[in-house]
Amino acid sequence: MAEQRFKKHGKKRNLLQPFLLLLIVALLAAAGFGSLTLFERGTPVITMDEIPEYIGANTTLDLTITDTKSGIRNIYMTINQGTQKKEVLHTDYPRQGYMGKVGPAEIKEKQLIDIKKLGLKDGPAEIVFEVRDYSLWGLFQGNLTRIAKNITIDTKAPKINLLHATRYLRQGGAGIVIYQTTEDALQHGVQINGNFHPGFPLNDGREHTYIAFIALPYDATAIVDAKITAEDLAGNKAAIGFSSTYKKANQKHDDINISDGFLSAKIPEFEEHYPEMKGDMIEKYLYTNRDLRDINNKKIHDLCKKPSPERLWKGTFLRMPGSPRAGFADHRTYFYNGQPIDEQVHLGVDIASTQRADVRAAEAGKVVFTGYNGIYGEMVMLDHGQGVFSLYSHLSQINVTMDTQVDQNTVLGLTGTTGMAGGDHLHFSMLINGIFVNPVEWWDPHWIAVTIDGPVAGSKFN
């Protein structure tokens, strides 16, 4: 009887053992999962473009903080200077649960640092970022990410001293501004009529002395907002105004007749380079003369964005021998079958000589473009340094290669009829920081002496 009871209890124990084993495994798995999640050791990530070496009077930092496991618990930022510890940012994020991600996974902060409000002084300091997550690791304090960097507080804006500004500026004309700053500025130059003209070192032995070549567009109706600006490494900005007198230029108006023969001769060339053109001959012509012209001019403007910081030329720019065929800023009305179909402005000077005449560099410079550019056809562009560029187009042949340094009078190529050219000629343009200007000024030795070289020499005595 006792033996039967023992057998029954033994059967029950045998049946319970698998369930007990499964329960223990489940509890251990739960404990392991809990420890992996509650005590996870992945640290938060702080992302920013760069911690600046200099902090100005008002500096804004763009921060992105991420923690994809337990989530962000708090963010803390301080600036320490001597015995002072100034809190810039302190944000705690409430717990949203107890398992998994219980804090925000990502926080974006645009934090302004107001030095005056913090009561800090110019000089060395330390900036510290600390972020904790909601892990229970580290005696329940969470994982910590800490970034510290030595910085320099600089709240004083650079001072600007005007030495010279061109007195008269014509529509489509150029000039210079010479100025000094009290320190090396990160970015500086001249703002005029909404266009920025960067300054470059004069390199004549004077420290922090700069020249900016400036220009008025051909369609400017006044000189507005003329000022020199400077921004230092800490982001402190300064500006001073200057005065130049606006001069209206005489601009010619031309009527140009477009014939079927011209269309038949030119449109196939553009179709070859721009197969996306659609429509009949007139529609393709208008696309070329309007839309493609804008695209080509933008490309030219973009080529002027990174000029050589050194002045590569000296003296007067050379004019190609030949007869003038069109002037700078000529306003053109185009007619087809007696009806006006378009209006454009000619941004250069056309010079006709013999067919396939030598095209020579007007001054020393660096070749920054060779190739086909729409209405300009085969084209060469030279960078003469400090924002001054020259352009040679409608060429039948190009003799130079990219990035080559050329001397004044170097043969760049031969005249031709490529692009929007009805006959063999050179289209020559001058540009200042991407703005087309009148080449006639640059061919005039008196203008060069009075506008550029004389003021540069005279500024040494200001």
Sequence and secondary structure as in RCSB ss.txt:
>XXXX:A:sequence
MAEQRFKKHGKKRNLLQPFLLLLIVALLAAAGFGSLTLFERGTPVITMDEIPEYIGANTTLDLTITDTKSGIRNI
YMTINQGTQKKEVLHTDYPRQGYMGKVGPAEIKEKQLIDIKKLGLKDGPAEIVFEVRDYSLWGLFQGNLTRIAKN
ITIDTKAPKINLLHATRYLRQGGAGIVIYQTTEDALQHGVQINGNFHPGFPLNDGREHTYIAFIALPYDATAIVD
AKITAEDLAGNKAAIGFSSTYKKANQKHDDINISDGFLSAKIPEFEEHYPEMKGDMIEKYLYTNRDLRDINNKKI
HDLCKKPSPERLWKGTFLRMPGSPRAGFADHRTYFYNGQPIDEQVHLGVDIASTQRADVRAAEAGKVVFTGYNGI
YGEMVMLDHGQGVFSLYSHLSQINVTMDTQVDQNTVLGLTGTTGMAGGDHLHFSMLINGIFVNPVEWWDPHWIAV
TIDGPVAGSKFN
>XXXX:A:secstr
 HHHHHHHHHHHHHHHHHHHHHHHHHHHHHHHHHHHHHT     EEE S   SEE SEEEEEEEEE SSS EEEE
EEEEEETTEEEEEEEEE     SSS  S SEEEEEEEEEHHHHT  SEEEEEEEEEEES  TTTTT  EEEEEEE
EEE      EEEEEE SEEETT EEEEEEEESS  SEEEEEETTEEEE EE  SS TTEEEEEEE  TT  S  S
 EEEEE TT  EEEEE   EEE     EEEEE  HHHHHHHHHHHHHH TT  SSHHHHHHIIIIIIHHHHHHHH
HHHTSS  SS    S     SSEEEE TTEEEEEEETTEEEEEEEE SEEEE STT EEE SSSEEEEEEEE GG
G EEEEEEEETTEEEEEEEEEEE   TT EE TT EEEEEB TTT SSSBEEEEEEETTEEE HHHHT HHHHII
IIIHHHHHGGG 
